[in-house]
Amino acid sequence: MIAAIGLVIGVVLGLVLRPEVPVELQPYLPISVVAALDALFGGLRALLDGIFDDKVFLVSFLSNVVVAALIVFLGDQLGVGSQLSTAVVVVLGIRIFSNAASIRRHLFHA
């Protein structure tokens, strides 16, 4: 319940305050969001499988976001930022769809 309340408060604050992302950080935001979604779907899958651990989830969430942003940063420094961004999105997308399929199988027994 606390997580749901925190989510609602965060969404409301975002809509009211309309925070601006600095131009230097804008290339990293979409990748970080996809990495966070990967951790969320993985956490939901673990919860449904009965193996959820809040410490593992927190570490996974933070490390996914940091590692994805670092990969994109490295790609920008090497001049291949768009290619590495695409690679990160593809890998995380595959993981998200895999977790979503597992969640679907668990919920619908299909």
N, C-alpha and C positions, 0 to 999 in steps of 0.2 A: 504494500500500500504506500509506503514511503517513497518508493521509486516512481510510482504513478503520479504522486503529488509533486515530486521533484520535476518530472517530465512536464507536467502541466504548467508549473511555475516557470520553468525554463522557456517553454514555447511562448507563454504570455509576455515574459520579459523581452524575449527576442523580437516579438511583434511590436511591443510598445517602444523599446529603446532603439531598435533598428541599428545594431552595431555595424560599424564599417570595418571591413577587413583591409589591412594595409596592402598596397599594391605589391610589395615584395613577397607577401605570404599568399596571395591569391592563387598561384599555380599549385600550391600544396593543399589547399582546402578541399577540393573534390577528391583527391587521393586519400586524404585523411578521413573523409566521410565514408568512402567505400571501405577503408580498413576498419573503421568503427562498426559499420554494418556487418562486416564479416565476423567481428568479435561478438556482436549481439546475436546473430544467427547461431553462432557456435555455442554461445551461452544458453540460448533457448533449447537447442538440441540436447545439450548436456543436462539441462533441467528435466526435459521430457524423458531422457534415458536414466534419470535418477543418479547422475554422477556429478552434479553441479557443485562447484566449490567457488565461493566468492573470491578468495585470494587468487585462484587460477584465472578467474574471469577478469579481475582487475588488472593483473599482470599482462594477460593476453590482450586486453583492450588497449592498454597504454603502449605496449611494445608493438602491436600491429600499427598503430598510428605513427609512432616514432620511426619505425623501420621503413614504412611506406614513404613517409616524408623525406627521410634520409636518402632513399633510393632515387627519388625524384630530384632532390638537391644534387646528388652526385651526377645524375644524368644531365642536369643543367650545367654543371661545371665542366663536364666532358663534351658538351655540345650535342648531346643526344637525348635531351630531356623529354621530348615528345615520345620517342621510342620506348624509353624506360617507363614513362607514365602509362603508355598503352600496355606494356608487359605487366605492370603492377595491377592495372584494372582487370586484365584478362585472368591472371592468377587468382586474385581475390574474387572475381566474378564466378569463377569455377567453384571456388570454395563456398561461396554464398549459395549457389544453386544446388550444390551437393548437400549442404546443411538444410536447405529448404525442402529438398526431396526427402530427406530423412525425417524432417518434421511432418511433412505431409503423410508419409507412410505410417508414422507413429499415431497421428491424429485420426486418419481415415482408414487405417489398417489396409492400405492398398499399396 
